[in-house]
Each structure stands twice: as structure tokens, then as C-alpha cells.
Amino acid sequence: MSQSLAKVYIHVVFSTKNAEAFISEDIRMEVQAYFVTVLSNIGSFTFELYVNPDHVHILCTLPRTLTMSDLVSNVKTPSSKLIKEKGVDGFSWQRGYGIFSVSASKVDVVKRYIQNQPSHHDKTTFKDEMRLFFREYGIDYDERYVWD
């Protein structure tokens, strides 16, 4: 094959520093729109995203020319600057992130999951949500190093 072609779907999740509820409803939509723009500029298509007060879910494609860590860095750094410019003192994202592969047949399922974040988090915390993802994906982790 003379061309390199790929379509990789990923579900990216990361929190604010110490999972603090920094992101208010007043700026949430602007931050979400900014994420879509940044992802588009790096060649990633956003299928769905939701910015919670303390964490973010993004369902997007992973461009074949970027690593997972490059994609996350490319969205965290400028969005952090935007949020600080909006007057959110002391804001920062956590150092780490979770990325979970999504099969093409499950894209709609993950989209609905992300769309239902507000009602979902009436019942569960961000940390419990991540623990569930870790179990579902068979990811070994140490509680001492996951949350910052």
C-alpha cells in the first residue's frame, strides 16, 4: 500500500488538579468549543466531549502523526491558558490522563455516555468512574499515583 491510512477512536479523560471543581457553567461551553477547535487544528475529529467542573471526557480520533501524549499535551496546555484568562485562579490540569480505545461499533455508545455526564455524576464521583474504566480495560494502577 503506497498510502498510510488509519482511523483510531479514543476516549480521553483527565481531571483538574486534585479533581477540584474549577470549571463553572459560565465558561464550560466556551472551553468545550475551544477543545474542538484545538483538536481540529491538530487533525483530530471530535465526536463528543463534555467538560465537567472537575474533569473532561473527549471522544475523538487519534491522528496517525501524533502520539497519545502529544494529543493530550496539545489540548491541555492551551486550554489551561484559556481557563486562566477567564479568571480561574490557581487552575491547572492533573499531570496524567486516561486514554481508552473505542471500536468503531461502540462510538455511539461512548458518545451517549459522554452526553449523559451531568446525570451520571449525580450518582458517581470522577474517581469511582475512573476506577470502573481501569477495571473494564484491565489496567493495573496504584491509587497513590493516579490522583494529583
Helices and strands as residue ranges (DSSP letters): E 9-15, G 17-19, H 25-41, E 46-51, E 55-61, H 68-85, E 98-102, G 104-106, H 107-115, H 117-120, H 126-136, H 143-146
